[in-house]
Amino acid sequence: MGDPYADIPKHGGEFAKAVSVCINSEQCKVNTKGVMCPSYRVNPQSRFSTGGRVRLLKAALNGGLGDSPFNDKLLVETMDLCLACKGCKRECENEVDMAMIKTEFLAQHYKLNPVPLRSRIFSNLSYYLNHYTAGRILVQLRNRIPLLPKITQLITGISAKRQLPVPVKSTFLTEHKETTVFSAENIEVDKEVVLLIDTFTDNFSPQYATDAISVLNKAGYKVYITKPHENTEQSSRPLCCGRTHIANGLVEQAKTEALRMLSVLLPHAEAGRSIIGIEPACLLAIRDDYLYLGLGKEADTVAKKAILFEEFIVREMKANKFNLNFKALNTNNVPLMVHGHCHQKAVGAMKSMRKILKKIPDLKFELIESTCCGMAGSFGIEKEHADIAMQMAEQSLLPALRKNPSARVLTNGFSCSHQIKEGVNRSSIHLATLLREAMT
């Protein structure tokens, strides 16, 4: 019957309890520093705040939206503009996790409706990138020939206004087919780690993995990389964390990918090795989102060893284990502009970023105070979201970059990097690349 005192709806079980964490403080409507709530900042209707979404979800679970609440037009429109940035999980007093609430909402919605083609494409991105080698050429043609974006928008719902990121010719895992561990002369016996080779790094920015390995090797660490078990049914397909499935509400498919990933990571976690991620969304899917998928104690074991690249370095520095000094870079006295991925901010990892950057002599840098960049996975390239996504970027991120036209830009998020490229035509670098450049 629910719990009227705690304002828990009558129906919905654990989902109802997750929704009811909100205490109506309306912190989500305060447009000051921080991330939340991106859609409310550019469209200040109450329903687009975290609290507003909670009120609609409670009405749905209490029967106030009819017999098919997850098909209610107002609720669908309201949840559609949630970017799953996880800002509320950090900035809300009671840590409402609207990102995972949206995943469950979409899962319920797709029990009643077909999964759109676009959602199927984006959620299965890892599969398509691995199985269709012509994809790179098709993306290039789509970006170059004016008529093609309009045609693909009609078919897929991908915005004709936006360019698509082009996959590399040869992925990191393709270049290192026979390699499972990277070592160097100065490796210390008790220093072993695992580097998560995520779909986006592998297919779009493989140099980031190479740079991260160089830094870790130079600091004395033996680096294992994530690959599927050999001689299995899916050994030819790279591992995927399932982040794209989670974002699109395809929970069962996410579990399938998560179990593949856990089978590889669990022995490393049990051996005491840290699992390092260079793409925030993917690493934090393992550390955070897996805990909601009912995957058992294995997920807990692996989550405890999962850590972002910048968090790992700071932790090891504090323990006097990270044996690497940095030199000054030739920056011409221009500050480095640093943009944090929303999920980095949600776990407080920007503190680690700041501490590492301070280790590079004479480096001037500025952490851009911004809400979500607006790309948020595939959100920013979807036809109905492309304009509002750019409005989010224009809140603070893009103006800050325009004020510093000659500055280098650092961001660890693949989506953020693409939004910056689209918004101001500037390329960005990863922290791993900067540290590799600064190695002595």
N, C-alpha and C positions, 0 to 999 in steps of 0.2 A: 504493500500500500504506500510505499515511499516513506519519507520522513519530513513532515511539515515543518518541524523545528529547524532542521538543517536545510530546508527548501530543496530536498531531493525529490525529483519527479516520481510519479507512481510507476512508470514503466521505464525500462532501459538498463536495468542492472548496473554493472560497473560503468557503462557509458553514462548513465544518469549521474552517478557519483562524480565522474570526471567533469561533467558539465557543471555540477553544483559546487565545485571548488570556488567559483567566482563569489566574491562578497560585496559586489556592487560599489566598490570604492571609486570607480570611474577614473582610475589612474590611466586607463587606456585612451582617455579623451584629452589628456594633457599633452599638448604639442610642444614639449620641451626637448631636452636631450634624450637620446635613446632611439629605439627602433619602432616600437609599437605606437599606434597600429597603422601601418603604411596606407591602407585603403581609406581609413578614416581621415588621415592627414590631408588627402587630396579630394576627398568627398565626405565632408563632415556631417553625414547623417548618422544618427545614433546607432542604427542597426549595423553599420560597418565597423564599429568598435568591437573589441573582444566581448565586453559586457552586453552589447546589443545582440551579438550572435548567441550568447548564452541565453538571453531572454527568449529568443525565438526557438532555440533548441528545447528549452524547458516547456514551452507551449506545445511543441511537437510531441514530446514524450508524455505530456499530461492530456493529450487528446484534443488540444485546442486548435490544431490545424487539420482536423478531419481524420478519416480512416487511412489516408495514405500521406502521412506527414512529410516523408522524405521526397515526395513529389511536389510539395507545396511550392508554388512559383516564387513567393517572397523569400522563403527559406533557401531555395536553390540559388536565387540571385544573390542573396546575402553571403552564403558560404562560398560562392564562386569567386568573390573578391578577397577571400582570405588567401594570403600568399604562403602560408605555412612557414613564416619566417622564424618562429619560435621566440620572437621578441617578448611575447606575453609570458613565456615560461620563466624568463629572467626578471622582467620589469614589473610584472603584476605581483602584488604582495602575497597572493596565494598560489602563484605559479601555475595559472591556467595554461594547459598545453593544448592550445587551439589547433596546432599543426596535426597532432594525432587524433583530435576530435574530428577534424576535417576528413582525415583518412577513413575513419569509421562512418562518417556521414556519406562519403562517396561510395563506400562498400555497400551501404544500405540502399543508396540511390540506384546503384547498378544491379541490385537484385530485382529491381522493378523496371529497369530500362536497359537497352543495349549500350555497351561500352562504345563511345565514339571512336571513329577511325584514328583521329589524332591522338587520343589517349593510348590506343593500342600501339601506335607508332612510337611515341615517346617512351612508354613504359618498357617496350622491348628493344630499346635503342642498342643495348649491348649485343643482342642477337643479330640485329640487322647489320651493324657495323662489322661483325665477324663473318657473316655469311654472304654478304653482297658487296663484293669488292668494287663494283661499278658505282657504289654509292657516292664515292668522292667525286667522280666525274659528273654525276647527276646533280650534286649540290653545286658544283662550280658552274655548270650550265644554267641552273636555276637562278644563281646569283647574277649571271652576266647577261642573259637574254631577257629583255624587258617584259615580254609577254608571259614567260613561264611562271613568275611569281603569282600573277593573277589566276592562271590556270590551277596551280597547286593550292592557292587559297580556296578556290571553289571546291576542290576535291577533298582537301585535308583540313581546312580551317587555319592553316599557318599564314600569318599576315604577309601580304604582298609588300608591305612597307619595310619589312625587316630582312636583312641579310641573314644567312644561316652560317654557322661555323663550319669550316671545311676540314674534314678528317685528314690526317697526315698520310703520306704514301706508305710509310712503313711504321708500324706501331712499336712501342718499346718491347712488348713481349715477342713480337715477330723477330726483332733484331737480336733477342736473347733467348732463342728457342731452347738452347741446350743449357742455359744457366739458371740455377736456382739459388745461388749464394754468391755474394760479392765480398771479396776480402782484399787486404792490402798488407804491405810489409809490417806496418806498425800496429796491426790488430792485437788487442789484448784478449787473453784467453777467456775471461769471464764477461766479455761485453758482446752480446749477441742480441740482435733485434730483427723484427720483421717489417718490411715496407709493403704497405697495401698498394698494389697497382690497380687503381680504380679505372673504370671505363673511360672517364673523361681525360685523365692524365694519359692513359695508354693510347687513346685514339686521336687526341687533339694537342696534347702538350707533353710528349714523351721526354723532352729535355728536362722537365721538372723532376722526373724520377731519376734521371741520370745525375742531375745536380745534387739531389738529396742524398743519393748513394755516395757521391764524391765527398760531400761534407761529413757524412757519418763514418765513412772509411777513414778519412783524414783524422777524425777525432778518436779513432781506435776501435770502431765497432765493425763486427762482421754482420753483413746485411743479407738476410733471407728475403726472397720476394714471393708474393702470393701467386700460386699456379694451381690449377685443378689437379686432383690425383690422376696419375697416368693409368691407362688401361681401364678406364671407366667409360660408361655410356656417353658422358658429356665431356670427356677429357679434352676434346678438340676446341671446346668453347671456353674462353677466359671466364674467370670468376666475376660475378657481379654482386654487389652488396644488396641489391633490391630496392635501392633508394627511389628509382624511377617508378617502380610498381607501387611503393608506399605512397608516393606523392599523388598517384592517380587512383588510389583507393582499391587497387587490385591486390588484396591482402593474401589470398592463397598463392598467387604467383610470387609475391614477395617472400612468403615462407619457403617456397621451393628454392629460391636463390639464396636465402639466408642459411638454409641447411647445408647447401653446397659450400658456402663460405665458412660456416662453423666447422665443418668436417676438416677443413684445411687449417684453420686457425687454432682450433682447440689444442692439438699437440704442442704448438708453440707456446700458447698461454700456460699450459700445464708445466712446460719446461721453464717458465719464468721469463720468457722473452716479451718485451714490449712490442705492441702492434702499432706501428706509426702510420698515420695518414697524412697525405699532403693536400687532399681535396676535402675540405671541412664537411660538406654534406654527406659524403660517403663514409668517412670515418665515424661520424657521429650517428649515422644510421646503425652502425654496429654497436656503438657504445650506449645509445639511448633507445632508439626505436625498436631494436630487437627485443628489448625487455617487455614490450607490449604484445608481442606476437605469440606468446605461449610456447616458446621453444625450449623450455626447461633450464636446468642448472648449467648446461653447456653455454647458453647465451650469457648467463651471469658471469661465468668464469672468463669468457672471452672479453666481455664488456669491461671488466676490471683491469684488463691489460691494454685496452685500446686508448690511444693518446694521440693528440695532434702533434705535428712536427715541432711547432714552436713550444708547446707545453713540455715535450720530451727534453728538448735542449735546455730549457730553463731548469727543469727538475734535476737533470744530470749536472748542470753547472753548480747548483746548490750543494750537490753531493761531491763536488770536486772530481767528477768522472769524465766530464766533457773536455778533453785535452786539446783544445784548438784555440789559437789566437787569431785575431783579425787585424788587417791593415786598413789604413785610410783609403778611401776611394776618390777618384778624381771626379768630383761632382760640380766643379766650378761654382761652389758656394750656393748651389740651388737646392732647396730642400726636397727631400723625397716625400711624395704624397702617398699616404697609406690608407687604403679603404678596407674595412673589415667585412668579411662575409657575415650575414645575419646569424648563422649558426655558431660561428666563432664568438660573436658577441654574446650569444645566449649562454655559452658556457664560461664566459669570462676570459677567453683566450687572448684578447687584445692586450691584457696586462703582460702576458708572456711575450707577445710581439714587441711591445715597447722595451722590455728588459733586454731582449736580444739586440735590437737596433742600437741600444745605448752602448753595446759592447764594440761596435764598429767605430774606431777613432774618428773624431771630427765630423761624424755624419749628422747632418741636420735633417730632421724629418718632422712631418706633421700628420697626426692621425685625424682623418677627416671625420667630423661629427656629422653622421648622416643616418637617415632611416634606411630601409631596404632600397637597393639600387633599382628594384622593379623588375629585374629579369626573373629571379626566383624560379630557377629551373627552366621550364618551357613557358611560363606565364607571359613573359614579355614578348614572345614571338607568336602568340595566339591572336588571331584577327580581332577579337572583341576586347583584348586586353592591351594591345600594343600601345595605344595612345595613353592610357592611364599609367602604364608601366613607365613610359617616358616622363610623365608628370611627376612620378615618384622620384625618378633620377634627378629631375630639375629642382626638387625641394632643397637640396644642399650639395649633393655629390658633384654633379656636372658644373654648377657655378664655381665650386671650389677648384676644380681642375682648370677651368677657363681662366681663373685668376692667376694660375701658375702654369702658363703654356709651355715653358721649357723644362718643367720638372719631370723626373721619371715617376711612374706610377707603380705602386706595389699592391697587389691583391692576391690572396691565395685561392679565391673562388673562381671556378670556371665561368659560371653564369655572370658574375660581377665583371670579369674581364671582357666578356662579350658585350655587355651593356655599355661599358666604358668605350669600347671600340665603336659601337653604334652611335653613342651620344656625342663624343668629341673627337672621334677618329684618332684615338691614342692607343698604342699598345701598352700592355702592362707586363710586369714580371712577378714571379713568385719569390717568396722569402728564400727558398732553397737556392735560387739562381743568384740572388744578392749575396748570400753567405758564401757561395762557391767563388764568386768574384773577389770577395774580401779575404779569402783564405791566404795565410802567409806561406 
